[in-house]
Every structure is written in structure tokens, then in C-alpha cells.
Amino acid sequence: MDVTGIANVATTLADVGTSQAVSIAVLKKAMDLQTENATALIQAIPNPNKVQNLPPYLGQNINTTA
């Protein structure tokens, strides 16, 4: 058996494992940032009851003759 070949395979496998671990960590960080951004957007939505000061009769009827 070629010892250097086995060592090369072992080194390559270790590098791939490290690369995958880093990729997963970056993905998790990106997902956390997306979650924070989505939460901020949802919280920024104004409450429709506070914004609209319209008379109560508006929006009760639909005009179907066009």
C-alpha cells in the first residue's frame, strides 16, 4: 500500500469536512440574519385600526354596475 496516497486521501477528507463545517456555519448565520430582518419587517407593519380614521359607512357596499 502506498502510504502517501492514504495520507493524501485523509488530508482531502479532513479539508472537505472543514469546508463543509464552515459552509454550514455561514448558512446558519445567513438564516439568523434573514430571521431578524423578517421579524423587523413584520413588526414595522402598522396596525390598521390606528391608521384609518375613516367613517364607519365606508367599505360596507360594493358597486357592481360598471
mmCIF file as gemmi writes it, N, C-alpha and C atoms, coordinates in Angstrom:
data_model
loop_
_atom_site.group_PDB
_atom_site.id
_atom_site.type_symbol
_atom_site.label_atom_id
_atom_site.label_alt_id
_atom_site.label_comp_id
_atom_site.label_asym_id
_atom_site.label_entity_id
_atom_site.label_seq_id
_atom_site.pdbx_PDB_ins_code
_atom_site.Cartn_x
_atom_site.Cartn_y
_atom_site.Cartn_z
_atom_site.occupancy
_atom_site.B_iso_or_equiv
_atom_site.pdbx_formal_charge
_atom_site.auth_seq_id
_atom_site.auth_asym_id
_atom_site.pdbx_PDB_model_num
ATOM 1 N N . MET Axp A 1 ? 0.827 -1.172 0 1 0 ? 1 A 1
ATOM 2 C CA . MET Axp A 1 ? 0 0 0 1 0 ? 1 A 1
ATOM 3 C C . MET Axp A 1 ? 0.874 1.238 0 1 0 ? 1 A 1
ATOM 4 N N . ASP Axp A 2 ? 0.373 2.214 -0.694 1 0 ? 2 A 1
ATOM 5 C CA . ASP Axp A 2 ? 1.091 3.475 -0.774 1 0 ? 2 A 1
ATOM 6 C C . ASP Axp A 2 ? 0.66 4.356 0.394 1 0 ? 2 A 1
ATOM 7 N N . VAL Axp A 3 ? 1.569 4.638 1.274 1 0 ? 3 A 1
ATOM 8 C CA . VAL Axp A 3 ? 1.27 5.411 2.475 1 0 ? 3 A 1
ATOM 9 C C . VAL Axp A 3 ? 0.957 6.86 2.127 1 0 ? 3 A 1
ATOM 10 N N . THR Axp A 4 ? 1.647 7.422 1.147 1 0 ? 4 A 1
ATOM 11 C CA . THR Axp A 4 ? 1.405 8.828 0.79 1 0 ? 4 A 1
ATOM 12 C C . THR Axp A 4 ? 0.012 8.991 0.185 1 0 ? 4 A 1
ATOM 13 N N . GLY Axp A 5 ? -0.436 7.987 -0.55 1 0 ? 5 A 1
ATOM 14 C CA . GLY Axp A 5 ? -1.787 8.048 -1.115 1 0 ? 5 A 1
ATOM 15 C C . GLY Axp A 5 ? -2.836 8.054 -0.034 1 0 ? 5 A 1
ATOM 16 N N . ILE Axp A 6 ? -2.64 7.227 0.966 1 0 ? 6 A 1
ATOM 17 C CA . ILE Axp A 6 ? -3.576 7.182 2.092 1 0 ? 6 A 1
ATOM 18 C C . ILE Axp A 6 ? -3.555 8.508 2.85 1 0 ? 6 A 1
ATOM 19 N N . ALA Axp A 7 ? -2.372 9.067 3.031 1 0 ? 7 A 1
ATOM 20 C CA . ALA Axp A 7 ? -2.249 10.353 3.719 1 0 ? 7 A 1
ATOM 21 C C . ALA Axp A 7 ? -2.945 11.451 2.915 1 0 ? 7 A 1
ATOM 22 N N . ASN Axp A 8 ? -2.792 11.421 1.605 1 0 ? 8 A 1
ATOM 23 C CA . ASN Axp A 8 ? -3.449 12.431 0.759 1 0 ? 8 A 1
ATOM 24 C C . ASN Axp A 8 ? -4.972 12.322 0.856 1 0 ? 8 A 1
ATOM 25 N N . VAL Axp A 9 ? -5.466 11.102 0.842 1 0 ? 9 A 1
ATOM 26 C CA . VAL Axp A 9 ? -6.914 10.903 0.958 1 0 ? 9 A 1
ATOM 27 C C . VAL Axp A 9 ? -7.412 11.395 2.318 1 0 ? 9 A 1
ATOM 28 N N . ALA Axp A 10 ? -6.675 11.084 3.357 1 0 ? 10 A 1
ATOM 29 C CA . ALA Axp A 10 ? -7.065 11.521 4.698 1 0 ? 10 A 1
ATOM 30 C C . ALA Axp A 10 ? -7.056 13.042 4.797 1 0 ? 10 A 1
ATOM 31 N N . THR Axp A 11 ? -6.049 13.679 4.234 1 0 ? 11 A 1
ATOM 32 C CA . THR Axp A 11 ? -5.966 15.137 4.256 1 0 ? 11 A 1
ATOM 33 C C . THR Axp A 11 ? -7.105 15.754 3.466 1 0 ? 11 A 1
ATOM 34 N N . THR Axp A 12 ? -7.41 15.173 2.311 1 0 ? 12 A 1
ATOM 35 C CA . THR Axp A 12 ? -8.505 15.678 1.489 1 0 ? 12 A 1
ATOM 36 C C . THR Axp A 12 ? -9.834 15.549 2.218 1 0 ? 12 A 1
ATOM 37 N N . LEU Axp A 13 ? -10.068 14.422 2.855 1 0 ? 13 A 1
ATOM 38 C CA . LEU Axp A 13 ? -11.3 14.239 3.607 1 0 ? 13 A 1
ATOM 39 C C . LEU Axp A 13 ? -11.41 15.233 4.769 1 0 ? 13 A 1
ATOM 40 N N . ALA Axp A 14 ? -10.303 15.49 5.426 1 0 ? 14 A 1
ATOM 41 C CA . ALA Axp A 14 ? -10.309 16.457 6.522 1 0 ? 14 A 1
ATOM 42 C C . ALA Axp A 14 ? -10.619 17.854 6 1 0 ? 14 A 1
ATOM 43 N N . ASP Axp A 15 ? -10.029 18.197 4.844 1 0 ? 15 A 1
ATOM 44 C CA . ASP Axp A 15 ? -10.29 19.522 4.249 1 0 ? 15 A 1
ATOM 45 C C . ASP Axp A 15 ? -11.749 19.663 3.838 1 0 ? 15 A 1
ATOM 46 N N . VAL Axp A 16 ? -12.317 18.616 3.271 1 0 ? 16 A 1
ATOM 47 C CA . VAL Axp A 16 ? -13.72 18.649 2.86 1 0 ? 16 A 1
ATOM 48 C C . VAL Axp A 16 ? -14.619 18.8 4.085 1 0 ? 16 A 1
ATOM 49 N N . GLY Axp A 17 ? -14.308 18.088 5.137 1 0 ? 17 A 1
ATOM 50 C CA . GLY Axp A 17 ? -15.097 18.189 6.367 1 0 ? 17 A 1
ATOM 51 C C . GLY Axp A 17 ? -15.039 19.584 6.954 1 0 ? 17 A 1
ATOM 52 N N . THR Axp A 18 ? -13.86 20.188 6.958 1 0 ? 18 A 1
ATOM 53 C CA . THR Axp A 18 ? -13.709 21.546 7.462 1 0 ? 18 A 1
ATOM 54 C C . THR Axp A 18 ? -14.467 22.531 6.58 1 0 ? 18 A 1
ATOM 55 N N . SER Axp A 19 ? -14.357 22.343 5.28 1 0 ? 19 A 1
ATOM 56 C CA . SER Axp A 19 ? -15.053 23.223 4.336 1 0 ? 19 A 1
ATOM 57 C C . SER Axp A 19 ? -16.567 23.13 4.523 1 0 ? 19 A 1
ATOM 58 N N . GLN Axp A 20 ? -17.069 21.944 4.719 1 0 ? 20 A 1
ATOM 59 C CA . GLN Axp A 20 ? -18.497 21.773 4.937 1 0 ? 20 A 1
ATOM 60 C C . GLN Axp A 20 ? -18.931 22.409 6.258 1 0 ? 20 A 1
ATOM 61 N N . ALA Axp A 21 ? -18.126 22.288 7.269 1 0 ? 21 A 1
ATOM 62 C CA . ALA Axp A 21 ? -18.464 22.88 8.567 1 0 ? 21 A 1
ATOM 63 C C . ALA Axp A 21 ? -18.526 24.403 8.459 1 0 ? 21 A 1
ATOM 64 N N . VAL Axp A 22 ? -17.582 24.987 7.738 1 0 ? 22 A 1
ATOM 65 C CA . VAL Axp A 22 ? -17.581 26.436 7.554 1 0 ? 22 A 1
ATOM 66 C C . VAL Axp A 22 ? -18.803 26.856 6.738 1 0 ? 22 A 1
ATOM 67 N N . SER Axp A 23 ? -19.117 26.11 5.703 1 0 ? 23 A 1
ATOM 68 C CA . SER Axp A 23 ? -20.283 26.433 4.878 1 0 ? 23 A 1
ATOM 69 C C . SER Axp A 23 ? -21.569 26.372 5.684 1 0 ? 23 A 1
ATOM 70 N N . ILE Axp A 24 ? -21.689 25.388 6.529 1 0 ? 24 A 1
ATOM 71 C CA . ILE Axp A 24 ? -22.881 25.258 7.37 1 0 ? 24 A 1
ATOM 72 C C . ILE Axp A 24 ? -22.962 26.411 8.361 1 0 ? 24 A 1
ATOM 73 N N . ALA Axp A 25 ? -21.835 26.806 8.922 1 0 ? 25 A 1
ATOM 74 C CA . ALA Axp A 25 ? -21.837 27.93 9.863 1 0 ? 25 A 1
ATOM 75 C C . ALA Axp A 25 ? -22.251 29.222 9.171 1 0 ? 25 A 1
ATOM 76 N N . VAL Axp A 26 ? -21.761 29.436 7.961 1 0 ? 26 A 1
ATOM 77 C CA . VAL Axp A 26 ? -22.141 30.643 7.213 1 0 ? 26 A 1
ATOM 78 C C . VAL Axp A 26 ? -23.621 30.6 6.868 1 0 ? 26 A 1
ATOM 79 N N . LEU Axp A 27 ? -24.123 29.439 6.478 1 0 ? 27 A 1
ATOM 80 C CA . LEU Axp A 27 ? -25.545 29.295 6.164 1 0 ? 27 A 1
ATOM 81 C C . LEU Axp A 27 ? -26.406 29.586 7.381 1 0 ? 27 A 1
ATOM 82 N N . LYS Axp A 28 ? -26.011 29.073 8.541 1 0 ? 28 A 1
ATOM 83 C CA . LYS Axp A 28 ? -26.776 29.323 9.766 1 0 ? 28 A 1
ATOM 84 C C . LYS Axp A 28 ? -26.789 30.811 10.108 1 0 ? 28 A 1
ATOM 85 N N . LYS Axp A 29 ? -25.653 31.477 9.921 1 0 ? 29 A 1
ATOM 86 C CA . LYS Axp A 29 ? -25.582 32.915 10.202 1 0 ? 29 A 1
ATOM 87 C C . LYS Axp A 29 ? -26.483 33.68 9.246 1 0 ? 29 A 1
ATOM 88 N N . ALA Axp A 30 ? -26.479 33.302 7.969 1 0 ? 30 A 1
ATOM 89 C CA . ALA Axp A 30 ? -27.337 33.967 6.984 1 0 ? 30 A 1
ATOM 90 C C . ALA Axp A 30 ? -28.808 33.749 7.324 1 0 ? 30 A 1
ATOM 91 N N . MET Axp A 31 ? -29.152 32.564 7.764 1 0 ? 31 A 1
ATOM 92 C CA . MET Axp A 31 ? -30.542 32.284 8.134 1 0 ? 31 A 1
ATOM 93 C C . MET Axp A 31 ? -30.946 33.096 9.367 1 0 ? 31 A 1
ATOM 94 N N . ASP Axp A 32 ? -30.036 33.249 10.32 1 0 ? 32 A 1
ATOM 95 C CA . ASP Axp A 32 ? -30.325 34.058 11.503 1 0 ? 32 A 1
ATOM 96 C C . ASP Axp A 32 ? -30.562 35.521 11.112 1 0 ? 32 A 1
ATOM 97 N N . LEU Axp A 33 ? -29.744 36.035 10.203 1 0 ? 33 A 1
ATOM 98 C CA . LEU Axp A 33 ? -29.921 37.409 9.749 1 0 ? 33 A 1
ATOM 99 C C . LEU Axp A 33 ? -31.246 37.573 9.016 1 0 ? 33 A 1
ATOM 100 N N . GLN Axp A 34 ? -31.609 36.602 8.204 1 0 ? 34 A 1
ATOM 101 C CA . GLN Axp A 34 ? -32.889 36.659 7.49 1 0 ? 34 A 1
ATOM 102 C C . GLN Axp A 34 ? -34.047 36.636 8.488 1 0 ? 34 A 1
ATOM 103 N N . THR Axp A 35 ? -33.929 35.846 9.518 1 0 ? 35 A 1
ATOM 104 C CA . THR Axp A 35 ? -34.972 35.785 10.54 1 0 ? 35 A 1
ATOM 105 C C . THR Axp A 35 ? -35.121 37.129 11.243 1 0 ? 35 A 1
ATOM 106 N N . GLU Axp A 36 ? -34 37.748 11.579 1 0 ? 36 A 1
ATOM 107 C CA . GLU Axp A 36 ? -34.046 39.055 12.23 1 0 ? 36 A 1
ATOM 108 C C . GLU Axp A 36 ? -34.668 40.099 11.309 1 0 ? 36 A 1
ATOM 109 N N . ASN Axp A 37 ? -34.301 40.079 10.03 1 0 ? 37 A 1
ATOM 110 C CA . ASN Axp A 37 ? -34.855 41.039 9.078 1 0 ? 37 A 1
ATOM 111 C C . ASN Axp A 37 ? -36.347 40.827 8.888 1 0 ? 37 A 1
ATOM 112 N N . ALA Axp A 38 ? -36.781 39.585 8.795 1 0 ? 38 A 1
ATOM 113 C CA . ALA Axp A 38 ? -38.205 39.296 8.628 1 0 ? 38 A 1
ATOM 114 C C . ALA Axp A 38 ? -38.988 39.733 9.86 1 0 ? 38 A 1
ATOM 115 N N . THR Axp A 39 ? -38.441 39.499 11.03 1 0 ? 39 A 1
ATOM 116 C CA . THR Axp A 39 ? -39.098 39.911 12.267 1 0 ? 39 A 1
ATOM 117 C C . THR Axp A 39 ? -39.222 41.436 12.326 1 0 ? 39 A 1
ATOM 118 N N . ALA Axp A 40 ? -38.173 42.134 11.904 1 0 ? 40 A 1
ATOM 119 C CA . ALA Axp A 40 ? -38.223 43.597 11.904 1 0 ? 40 A 1
ATOM 120 C C . ALA Axp A 40 ? -39.263 44.11 10.913 1 0 ? 40 A 1
ATOM 121 N N . LEU Axp A 41 ? -39.373 43.469 9.761 1 0 ? 41 A 1
ATOM 122 C CA . LEU Axp A 41 ? -40.368 43.877 8.778 1 0 ? 41 A 1
ATOM 123 C C . LEU Axp A 41 ? -41.787 43.641 9.29 1 0 ? 41 A 1
ATOM 124 N N . ILE Axp A 42 ? -42 42.512 9.925 1 0 ? 42 A 1
ATOM 125 C CA . ILE Axp A 42 ? -43.329 42.203 10.46 1 0 ? 42 A 1
ATOM 126 C C . ILE Axp A 42 ? -43.702 43.195 11.556 1 0 ? 42 A 1
ATOM 127 N N . GLN Axp A 43 ? -42.757 43.539 12.404 1 0 ? 43 A 1
ATOM 128 C CA . GLN Axp A 43 ? -43.04 44.48 13.474 1 0 ? 43 A 1
ATOM 129 C C . GLN Axp A 43 ? -43.247 45.897 12.943 1 0 ? 43 A 1
ATOM 130 N N . ALA Axp A 44 ? -42.737 46.194 11.744 1 0 ? 44 A 1
ATOM 131 C CA . ALA Axp A 44 ? -42.875 47.531 11.165 1 0 ? 44 A 1
ATOM 132 C C . ALA Axp A 44 ? -44.238 47.748 10.516 1 0 ? 44 A 1
ATOM 133 N N . ILE Axp A 45 ? -45.011 46.688 10.359 1 0 ? 45 A 1
ATOM 134 C CA . ILE Axp A 45 ? -46.342 46.816 9.757 1 0 ? 45 A 1
ATOM 135 C C . ILE Axp A 45 ? -47.234 47.579 10.725 1 0 ? 45 A 1
ATOM 136 N N . PRO Axp A 46 ? -47.826 48.685 10.247 1 0 ? 46 A 1
ATOM 137 C CA . PRO Axp A 46 ? -48.678 49.458 11.16 1 0 ? 46 A 1
ATOM 138 C C . PRO Axp A 46 ? -49.992 48.74 11.429 1 0 ? 46 A 1
ATOM 139 N N . ASN Axp A 47 ? -50.551 49.03 12.572 1 0 ? 47 A 1
ATOM 140 C CA . ASN Axp A 47 ? -51.837 48.462 12.952 1 0 ? 47 A 1
ATOM 141 C C . ASN Axp A 47 ? -52.924 49.171 12.142 1 0 ? 47 A 1
ATOM 142 N N . PRO Axp A 48 ? -53.721 48.459 11.356 1 0 ? 48 A 1
ATOM 143 C CA . PRO Axp A 48 ? -54.711 49.123 10.508 1 0 ? 48 A 1
ATOM 144 C C . PRO Axp A 48 ? -55.791 49.861 11.286 1 0 ? 48 A 1
ATOM 145 N N . ASN Axp A 49 ? -56.062 49.469 12.509 1 0 ? 49 A 1
ATOM 146 C CA . ASN Axp A 49 ? -57.081 50.153 13.312 1 0 ? 49 A 1
ATOM 147 C C . ASN Axp A 49 ? -56.628 51.557 13.712 1 0 ? 49 A 1
ATOM 148 N N . LYS Axp A 50 ? -55.341 51.747 13.9 1 0 ? 50 A 1
ATOM 149 C CA . LYS Axp A 50 ? -54.823 53.034 14.314 1 0 ? 50 A 1
ATOM 150 C C . LYS Axp A 50 ? -54.638 53.982 13.125 1 0 ? 50 A 1
ATOM 151 N N . VAL Axp A 51 ? -54.381 53.451 11.948 1 0 ? 51 A 1
ATOM 152 C CA . VAL Axp A 51 ? -54.06 54.276 10.799 1 0 ? 51 A 1
ATOM 153 C C . VAL Axp A 51 ? -55.309 54.863 10.16 1 0 ? 51 A 1
ATOM 154 N N . GLN Axp A 52 ? -56.348 54.084 10.014 1 0 ? 52 A 1
ATOM 155 C CA . GLN Axp A 52 ? -57.526 54.527 9.292 1 0 ? 52 A 1
ATOM 156 C C . GLN Axp A 52 ? -58.504 55.243 10.222 1 0 ? 52 A 1
ATOM 157 N N . ASN Axp A 53 ? -58.753 56.5 9.905 1 0 ? 53 A 1
ATOM 158 C CA . ASN Axp A 53 ? -59.759 57.276 10.613 1 0 ? 53 A 1
ATOM 159 C C . ASN Axp A 53 ? -60.893 57.585 9.648 1 0 ? 53 A 1
ATOM 160 N N . LEU Axp A 54 ? -61.425 56.559 9.028 1 0 ? 54 A 1
ATOM 161 C CA . LEU Axp A 54 ? -62.473 56.711 8.035 1 0 ? 54 A 1
ATOM 162 C C . LEU Axp A 54 ? -63.843 56.56 8.688 1 0 ? 54 A 1
ATOM 163 N N . PRO Axp A 55 ? -64.864 57.144 8.055 1 0 ? 55 A 1
ATOM 164 C CA . PRO Axp A 55 ? -66.221 56.971 8.584 1 0 ? 55 A 1
ATOM 165 C C . PRO Axp A 55 ? -66.638 55.495 8.553 1 0 ? 55 A 1
ATOM 166 N N . PRO Axp A 56 ? -67.481 55.075 9.463 1 0 ? 56 A 1
ATOM 167 C CA . PRO Axp A 56 ? -67.829 53.656 9.56 1 0 ? 56 A 1
ATOM 168 C C . PRO Axp A 56 ? -68.631 53.128 8.377 1 0 ? 56 A 1
ATOM 169 N N . TYR Axp A 57 ? -69.281 54.007 7.607 1 0 ? 57 A 1
ATOM 170 C CA . TYR Axp A 57 ? -70.099 53.534 6.487 1 0 ? 57 A 1
ATOM 171 C C . TYR Axp A 57 ? -69.252 53.203 5.252 1 0 ? 57 A 1
ATOM 172 N N . LEU Axp A 58 ? -68.004 53.642 5.195 1 0 ? 58 A 1
ATOM 173 C CA . LEU Axp A 58 ? -67.166 53.34 4.046 1 0 ? 58 A 1
ATOM 174 C C . LEU Axp A 58 ? -66.75 51.869 4.062 1 0 ? 58 A 1
ATOM 175 N N . GLY Axp A 59 ? -66.788 51.265 2.892 1 0 ? 59 A 1
ATOM 176 C CA . GLY Axp A 59 ? -66.382 49.869 2.764 1 0 ? 59 A 1
ATOM 177 C C . GLY Axp A 59 ? -67.47 48.878 3.042 1 0 ? 59 A 1
ATOM 178 N N . GLN Axp A 60 ? -68.707 49.336 3.203 1 0 ? 60 A 1
ATOM 179 C CA . GLN Axp A 60 ? -69.812 48.442 3.508 1 0 ? 60 A 1
ATOM 180 C C . GLN Axp A 60 ? -70.48 47.909 2.241 1 0 ? 60 A 1
ATOM 181 N N . ASN Axp A 61 ? -70.436 48.674 1.141 1 0 ? 61 A 1
ATOM 182 C CA . ASN Axp A 61 ? -71.144 48.3 -0.086 1 0 ? 61 A 1
ATOM 183 C C . ASN Axp A 61 ? -70.156 48.183 -1.246 1 0 ? 61 A 1
ATOM 184 N N . ILE Axp A 62 ? -70.533 47.326 -2.206 1 0 ? 62 A 1
ATOM 185 C CA . ILE Axp A 62 ? -69.743 47.153 -3.408 1 0 ? 62 A 1
ATOM 186 C C . ILE Axp A 62 ? -70.592 47.565 -4.593 1 0 ? 62 A 1
ATOM 187 N N . ASN Axp A 63 ? -70.075 48.456 -5.444 1 0 ? 63 A 1
ATOM 188 C CA . ASN Axp A 63 ? -70.781 48.891 -6.633 1 0 ? 63 A 1
ATOM 189 C C . ASN Axp A 63 ? -70.526 47.873 -7.738 1 0 ? 63 A 1
ATOM 190 N N . THR Axp A 64 ? -71.559 47.141 -8.117 1 0 ? 64 A 1
ATOM 191 C CA . THR Axp A 64 ? -71.394 46.083 -9.121 1 0 ? 64 A 1
ATOM 192 C C . THR Axp A 64 ? -71.825 46.522 -10.508 1 0 ? 64 A 1
ATOM 193 N N . THR Axp A 65 ? -72.244 47.757 -10.662 1 0 ? 65 A 1
ATOM 194 C CA . THR Axp A 65 ? -72.642 48.229 -12.004 1 0 ? 65 A 1
ATOM 195 C C . THR Axp A 65 ? -71.493 49.045 -12.568 1 0 ? 65 A 1
ATOM 196 N N . ALA Axp A 66 ? -70.903 48.495 -13.576 1 0 ? 66 A 1
ATOM 197 C CA . ALA Axp A 66 ? -69.775 49.192 -14.167 1 0 ? 66 A 1
ATOM 198 C C . ALA Axp A 66 ? -69.965 49.327 -15.656 1 0 ? 66 A 1
